[in-house]
Structure formats: structure tokens, C-alpha cells
Amino acid sequence: VERDTMAAIRRRDVEALGHILADDFVYRTPGNPDAGRAEFLNHIASIPVEILSVWGDELHVLINDETAVLTGVQRAKYRADGGAEGVSSVAFADVLVKRGGRWLMVLAHGVELPDAT
């Protein structure tokens, strides 16, 4: 599910991402109000840079019955207007639940990490 999530974000494929997110999905970041499913999908669709690649580092998963918690660092290489490239890093925790035989993401919590350069 996490690989599919990162691939959908890279492509800004809100339809594919919509199949991963539960109807009651919530996205949290420090200092900002919670974003629901529709607001999060709109945010992904309107990312203002070209996303070249997205990958995960330090991924760890804990599964307990029908709940899974995945933690790690999502990195995205991007190209801004004017051609400048950069890498963003977000420490995250994603919570998934098994509903109707499918894993659905119900919560994503992300913290933007400082630029390592």
C-alpha cells in the first residue's frame, strides 16, 4: 500500500490515491489544521513542482490484527520552476486498517525535516 501511495503522489494520481484513503481519512502536520480526504487529495493535485521521484527510507511496519502502523521518511526529488532541483524529506506515520478485506489509510501524520544540505 505504501509503495502505491508514493507512486500515486509522484504522479499526482488522485484517483489511485483515492482508492487507498478511507472515507474518514485525516492528514495531520504540526501547526496546521487537520485535512480531510478531499482536502488532502486537492493538495496532492496542486503540488506546484514537478515530482521526479518519491521513495521511502527507514520504513518500519507494525501489524496488530487489522491495524497497521508504518513509520519512515518519505523523500521526494522535485524540479521547481526555473529548473532548480531539490529533495524534500518528511518523517511520517501512516495508520491503515483492514476493511472489507482491503488495507485503507485512515491517518497520515507528516513532519517536514530540515534540508540536509
Secondary structure as UniProt FT lines:
FT   HELIX           2..11
FT   HELIX           14..20
FT   STRAND          21..28
FT   TURN            30..31
FT   STRAND          35..36
FT   HELIX           37..45
FT   STRAND          50..64
FT   TURN            65..66
FT   STRAND          67..79
FT   TURN            81..82
FT   STRAND          85..99
FT   TURN            100..101
FT   STRAND          102..112
//
